[in-house]
Amino acid sequence: AANWFPATWISHMLDCQFFGLDSGWHHITNVLIHGLASPLLFLFLYRATGARWRSALVAFLFAVHPLHVESVAWVAERKDVLSAFFWFLTLWAYVRYTERLSSSRYLLVLLTFCFGLMAKPMIVTLPFVLLLLDFWPLRRLSFQARAEAGGKPRTAAIVLEKAPLLALSLAVAVITYLAQHRGGAVKTLTAFPIGLRFENALISCVVYIVQMFWPARLAVIYPYPRHIPAWQAVLAGLALAGASMIVVRLRRRCPYLAVGWFWYLGTLVPVIGLVQVGVQAHADRYTYIPMVGLSIMVAWAVAEVARHPKVKPIVAVLISLACLTCAALAWLQVRHW
């Protein structure tokens, strides 16, 4: 399949062993894994932040958003749901590790991360997300803080802590590229020039945000354009740069904005198309993990707005309507699939 995901292959083999080629059971397996990943996301966020309702909102949006239908309803996207399960399990294990540093807890982080890498290589960005979590909500990362002994920056120790994870990510990235290249999935620069790839990447980042808030006209495939007007790429680049500058400026007052935003951008890097695999310009399934970052931004920002007693009931009603709308649209999208 021009890829490397042994854990995903084994899960498919188990399905065939138990259910043969009865596709219904294969679909149910995807739904069950997705159903387990959603509460794991809640448990991780709740343990890290102590914010019950905000964590629940992020998990609910992950569970029922129409953009995620493709990852669950398409049996061949088992790698998405399986890697997300291990992604959130790794994050939960990491928060547990930061509560009490020990080799056994760190080994659990490594083990779950390894299973995630063997489910889908897109999880290679997880060590960088851990660094974001060290900044917020764990508040371990402080550029002013110093270690108690040796006078070394605490930041260096926290980064060094990620070295084994980064080494695993690098190894899997190389293996994946070789597998995709030998399988003929990696497209040449002749077919997709580097300039066009950069333009499409910028626009795709904006398109995913629009689709999160307005999930209309979703499709199985979005054909790669032969030409992109320069003004569209420039506007998209300016919008992304402007948003990045704003969240950086607000990093002390609203750290969740910076963490959510760079979670979104960072986890998109492997699938943004600079190394083009396939013929799609972008895909709904690529938002499966990245959209969690945007959901964190929304949930915590809404909570800040709802602090005012007069505004709180209105916000609660609007959020409830938005969640119900997502659920209804997801159901319609499932029927379409």
C-alpha positions in Angstrom: 0.0 0.0 0.0 3.0 2.3 -0.5 3.2 2.9 3.3 4.5 1.4 6.5 1.9 0.7 9.2 2.2 -2.8 10.7 -0.2 -2.2 13.6 -2.9 -1.1 11.1 -2.2 -4.2 8.9 -2.5 -6.5 11.9 -5.9 -4.9 12.9 -7.2 -5.5 9.3 -5.9 -9.1 9.5 -7.7 -9.7 12.8 -10.9 -8.3 11.3 -10.6 -10.7 8.4 -9.8 -13.6 10.7 -13.0 -13.0 12.8 -15.4 -11.5 10.2 -14.1 -12.5 6.8 -14.9 -9.8 4.2 -18.2 -8.8 5.7 -17.6 -5.0 5.5 -20.2 -4.1 8.2 -18.0 -5.6 10.9 -15.0 -3.8 9.6 -16.9 -0.5 9.8 -18.0 -1.3 13.3 -14.4 -1.8 14.3 -13.5 1.6 13.0 -16.5 3.1 15.0 -15.4 1.3 18.2 -11.9 2.6 17.9 -13.1 6.1 17.2 -15.5 5.7 20.1 -12.6 4.8 22.4 -10.4 7.6 21.1 -12.9 10.3 21.9 -13.2 9.7 25.7 -9.4 9.3 25.8 -9.1 12.8 24.4 -11.4 14.0 27.2 -9.4 12.1 29.9 -6.2 13.6 28.6 -7.4 17.2 28.5 -9.3 16.9 31.8 -6.2 15.5 33.6 -4.0 18.1 32.1 -6.2 21.1 32.6 -8.9 20.2 35.2 -11.4 21.9 33.0 -14.3 19.4 32.7 -16.7 21.1 30.3 -14.1 22.6 28.0 -12.4 19.2 27.7 -15.8 17.6 27.0 -16.6 20.1 24.3 -13.3 19.3 22.5 -13.9 15.6 22.8 -17.5 15.9 21.5 -16.5 18.0 18.5 -13.8 15.3 17.7 -16.4 12.6 18.1 -19.2 14.0 15.8 -17.7 16.6 13.5 -18.6 15.9 9.8 -15.0 16.3 8.7 -14.2 13.2 10.7 -16.7 11.0 8.9 -14.2 10.0 6.2 -11.7 8.7 8.7 -14.3 6.5 10.4 -16.6 5.5 7.6 -13.9 4.5 5.2 -12.5 1.1 6.3 -9.2 1.8 4.6 -8.7 4.7 7.0 -8.3 2.4 9.9 -4.8 3.9 10.3 -6.5 7.3 11.2 -8.6 6.0 14.0 -6.0 3.6 15.3 -3.2 6.2 15.4 -5.6 8.7 17.1 -6.3 6.2 19.8 -2.6 5.8 20.5 -2.0 9.5 20.1 -4.4 10.4 22.9 -3.3 7.4 25.0 0.3 8.7 24.7 -0.8 12.2 25.7 -2.6 10.9 28.7 0.5 8.8 29.7 2.7 11.9 29.2 0.5 14.0 31.5 0.7 11.2 34.1 4.5 11.0 33.7 4.8 14.8 34.3 2.9 14.4 37.5 5.5 12.1 38.9 8.7 11.6 36.8 9.7 7.9 36.7 11.3 5.5 34.2 8.2 3.2 34.2 5.9 6.1 33.3 8.2 7.3 30.6 8.5 3.8 29.2 4.7 3.8 28.9 4.9 7.0 26.9 7.4 5.4 24.6 5.4 2.2 24.2 2.2 3.9 23.3 4.0 6.3 20.9 5.6 3.3 19.2 2.2 1.7 18.6 1.0 5.0 17.3 3.9 5.2 14.8 3.1 1.7 13.7 -0.5 2.6 13.1 0.1 5.8 11.0 3.4 7.7 10.4 1.6 11.0 10.7 2.0 10.7 14.4 5.7 11.7 14.0 4.7 15.3 15.0 3.6 14.2 18.5 7.0 15.1 20.3 6.5 18.7 19.2 2.9 18.7 20.5 4.4 17.5 23.9 6.6 20.6 23.9 3.5 22.7 23.3 1.8 21.0 26.3 4.9 21.7 28.4 4.2 25.3 27.8 0.5 25.0 28.4 -1.4 23.6 30.2 1.4 21.7 32.1 3.5 24.9 32.5 6.7 23.0 32.7 8.4 25.0 30.0 9.6 28.4 31.1 12.3 30.3 29.3 13.3 32.1 32.4 13.3 29.1 34.8 16.6 27.5 35.7 17.4 24.1 37.0 18.2 23.8 40.7 21.7 22.4 40.1 24.3 23.1 37.4 22.8 26.4 36.3 21.5 24.8 33.0 18.3 26.0 31.5 15.3 23.9 32.5 14.2 24.2 28.9 17.2 22.1 27.7 16.3 19.3 30.1 12.7 19.2 28.9 13.8 19.2 25.2 16.4 16.4 25.9 13.6 14.4 27.5 12.0 14.2 24.0 15.2 12.9 22.3 14.1 9.2 22.2 10.7 10.2 20.8 12.3 12.4 18.2 14.7 9.6 17.2 11.7 7.3 16.7 9.9 9.9 14.7 13.0 10.4 12.4 13.4 6.7 11.9 9.8 6.2 10.9 9.8 9.3 8.7 12.7 7.8 6.7 11.1 4.4 6.5 7.8 5.9 5.4 9.4 8.0 2.7 11.2 5.0 1.3 8.1 2.9 1.4 6.0 5.6 -0.4 8.8 6.3 -2.9 9.3 2.7 -3.8 5.5 2.2 -4.0 5.2 5.0 -6.5 3.0 7.1 -4.3 5.4 10.1 -4.0 4.7 12.5 -7.0 7.6 14.1 -8.9 8.3 17.8 -9.1 7.5 17.6 -12.8 3.9 16.5 -12.0 3.5 18.9 -9.1 6.0 21.8 -9.1 7.3 23.0 -5.8 5.8 26.5 -6.2 2.3 25.0 -6.8 2.8 22.8 -3.7 3.6 25.8 -1.5 0.6 27.7 -2.8 -1.7 24.7 -2.3 -0.4 24.1 1.2 -1.1 27.7 2.2 -4.6 27.5 0.8 -5.3 24.1 2.3 -4.5 25.4 5.8 -7.2 28.0 5.4 -9.7 25.7 3.7 -9.5 23.3 6.7 -10.4 26.1 9.1 -13.3 27.2 6.9 -14.5 23.6 6.7 -14.4 23.2 10.5 -16.8 26.1 11.0 -18.8 25.5 7.8 -18.6 21.8 6.8 -20.5 22.0 3.5 -19.9 20.4 0.2 -17.5 17.8 1.6 -16.2 15.4 -0.9 -14.3 12.1 -1.2 -11.6 13.7 -3.3 -10.7 17.3 -4.0 -8.7 17.3 -7.3 -5.3 19.0 -7.4 -5.6 22.3 -9.3 -3.3 22.8 -12.3 -3.0 26.5 -11.5 -3.6 28.6 -8.4 -4.0 32.4 -8.7 -1.1 34.0 -6.9 -3.4 36.4 -5.0 -5.2 33.5 -3.3 -1.9 32.0 -2.0 -0.7 35.5 -0.9 -3.9 36.1 1.0 -3.8 32.7 2.6 -0.2 33.2 3.6 -1.0 36.7 5.1 -3.9 35.3 7.0 -1.9 32.4 8.5 1.0 34.8 9.4 -1.3 37.3 10.9 -3.0 34.6 13.1 0.4 33.3 14.2 1.5 36.8 15.2 -1.7 37.4 17.2 -1.5 34.1 19.2 2.2 34.7 19.9 1.4 38.2 21.2 -1.3 36.7 23.4 0.7 33.7 24.6 1.0 34.9 28.2 -2.6 36.1 28.6 -4.2 33.3 26.5 -1.7 30.5 26.2 -4.3 28.1 24.9 -4.6 30.1 21.6 -0.9 29.6 20.8 -0.9 25.9 21.8 -4.1 25.2 19.8 -2.9 27.1 16.8 0.6 25.6 16.6 -0.9 22.1 17.3 -3.1 22.7 14.2 -0.3 23.9 11.9 2.3 21.5 13.3 0.3 18.3 12.9 -0.6 19.3 9.4 3.0 19.4 8.2 3.3 15.7 7.2 0.1 15.8 5.1 0.2 19.4 3.8 1.5 18.3 0.4 5.1 19.6 0.3 6.0 15.9 -0.2 3.0 15.1 -2.4 1.5 11.6 -2.0 -1.6 11.0 -4.1 -3.5 13.3 -6.4 -5.7 15.2 -3.9 -5.2 18.9 -3.1 -6.4 18.3 0.4 -8.6 15.7 2.2 -11.1 15.7 5.1 -9.2 12.8 6.8 -6.1 15.0 7.2 -8.0 17.1 9.8 -8.6 14.2 12.1 -5.8 15.1 14.6 -5.1 18.8 13.6 -8.6 19.9 14.2 -8.2 19.1 17.9 -5.9 22.2 18.2 -8.6 24.5 16.7 -11.2 22.9 19.0 -9.0 23.7 22.0 -8.9 27.3 20.9 -12.6 27.5 20.5 -13.5 25.7 23.7 -11.3 27.8 26.0 -12.1 31.1 24.2 -15.8 30.4 24.6 -15.3 29.7 28.3 -13.6 33.0 28.7 -16.5 34.8 27.0 -19.0 32.9 29.2 -17.4 34.1 32.4 -20.0 37.0 32.4 -23.2 35.7 34.1 -25.5 37.4 31.6 -23.6 36.0 28.6 -23.2 32.4 30.0 -26.8 31.1 29.2 -26.6 32.5 25.6 -23.2 30.9 25.0 -24.5 27.6 26.4 -27.4 27.6 24.1 -25.3 28.5 21.0 -22.7 25.9 21.8 -25.4 23.2 22.3 -27.0 24.2 18.9 -23.6 24.0 17.3 -22.9 20.5 18.7 -26.3 19.3 17.7 -25.8 20.7 14.2 -22.5 18.9 13.9 -24.0 15.7 15.0 -26.8 16.0 12.4 -24.5 16.9 9.6 -22.2 14.0 10.5 -25.2 11.7 10.3 -26.0 13.0 6.8 -22.4 12.7 5.8 -22.4 9.0 7.0 -25.5 8.3 4.8 -23.6 9.9 1.9 -20.7 7.6 2.5 
